[in-house]
Amino acid sequence: MKYSLVLLFIGFTTAFFGQNFILDSLKPQYGHLINFEENTFKMASESPAFNQFFAKIDSIYSGKKQKLHIFHIGGSHIQADIYSNKIRTYLQNTNTVSQGQRGFVFPFHLAHTNNPTNYRIEASKSKWQGYRSSVKKDSIAWGLAGVTAAFREKSDTIVVKSNYRNYTKQPYEFNKLRVFYNTWKSDYNLTITHPELVISDTLNLNKMYREFQFNKLVDEVSISLELKSDTITHPEFALMGMDFRNDDDGIEYTSIGVNGGSFAYYNRSAYFEKQLELYKPDLFIIAVGTNDGYMPKSEFDAEEFRAYYEAFIGMIQRINPDCAILLMVPNDDYYKRKIPNPNTAIQQKVIMELSRKYYMAVWDLYEIMGGFGSSNKWYQNKLMPRDRIHFTQLGYSLKADLFMEALIDAWAQSTHRNKEELLKHYKTLNE
């Protein structure tokens, strides 16, 4: 498969740098690698959608109880949920009165691939089979996650933990659990193992989920999966994701990533848009592109990339015409560990043109890193592994802080806040 090498191998590592703001302390050692002048949300000030978004986040920062939903989609960088979880932790501590709910997750463990460490969904792993939209030979129903875990045995118990090795002071709790699956098949009974918790059980055939509502907040629950009858031939329970929900105001930050993910492969997720309609995000961060450009220059089709990207923007705007969309230029990388990839510069040009066309902002990680070939310097300084595609734990932590600094700079400009005061709030969270 063309993109099979673009996989993340650090998802299981346990050495974390915490959620502390580390950018300031790293500048003396790593500052020469970073183009700080480029660390901005380019054209955000010219975007009505971004001005509206910053007004909402500013309202939450002021202590008002309000809901705000951010989506962040990408490939293996996002599946591991390292730098995205650090951003989530920052944003969900924007004020002290409303954390926001954890939201949509996928049980990657059951699909036999790396799972983020901040939540856990456990079952008899050997009974499940994983299917990724990014694997050409795979074929199944996919939804919002772009990956599905299929169960075809008689029974199993799924244990859901909204907090696992997480570093938030306030744990994520939920009183509603959505389970997304192939609801057009009714081969299995899906029940909560402690029925006294359940006050309602609702099936939504259109959006393909079952929602259990509980009589109290929990951070762990068990689900029983039982085949209804031994006479059923070719049974299948295709799990597309879960959603930890509660009634809290605040910022909900959903990260969606699948190893090898690209626009072409997310396009295979037939139910992506239908399930995204449930959320109507206020900000959508598009961090797709690394796998689209991971090929020899002679094979890269810039116009195909543009068409996929533009169609994705159109899909988001159909769901919420007022959504702020942040277009993220992929990081510099090396093709097969041998040569710097020239396709990222072409992608950068396409992304900048689309941002002007749709009045959206760009976070240009390619330029921030130093442009063509810069990933080798980041590798030499132990911020990237040998593949020079992904980042080390320290590299991801640095990336999250660069993102937050750029976001806060644009926020301060839009609302006439003092940037240093805003930064100080997040720098001193000590999560």
Secondary structure by P-SEA (a helix, b strand, c coil): cccccccccccccccccccccccccccccccccccccccccccccccaaaaaaaaaaaaaaaccbbbbbbbbbbcccccccaaaaaaaaaaaacccccccccccccccccccccccccbbbbcccccbbbbbccccccccccccccbbbbbccccbbbbbbccccccccbbbbbcbbbbbcccccccbbbbcccccccccccccccccbbbbbbcccccbbbbbbbcccccccbbbbbbcccccccccccbbbbbbbcccccaaaaaaccccccccccccccbbbbcccccccccccccccaaaaaaaaaaaaaaaaaacccbbbbbbcccccccccccccaaaaaaaaaaaaaaaaacccccccccccccccaaaaaaaacccccccccccaaaaaaaaaaaaaaaaaaaaaaacccaaaaaaaaaaccc
